[in-house]
Amino acid sequence: MLSSVYKILKSDSEFLTAALSQSQVDILERRGDLAGCIIDCGRPVQKWSPVSVKVADAYYMRSEFEFRMVLA
C-alpha cells in the first residue's frame, strides 16, 4: 500500500539518510506506459550513485524513477 506521508529522495544526502535509517522506499516509474505506477515498495536503499540506486538487489536509474521514503 502506498503511504500518503513520504519524502521524495533526490540528493545523495537524502539517499544516505534513507540507507542509514533503513527506511522503507517506494519506487515509481516516471515516464512511459507505467508512469506513476509503483515498481517496488517498502524496501531499504542498499547503494546509490549519481546515476542509479540499488534497492532489493535491483538497480534503478535515478533519471527514470522516483524514490519515495515512507515517513508514516
Buried (B, 14 or more C-beta within 10 A) or exposed (E): EEBEEBBEBEEEEBBEBBBEEEBBBBBBBEEEEEEEEBBBBBBBBBEBEEEBBBBBEEEBEBEEBBBBBBEE
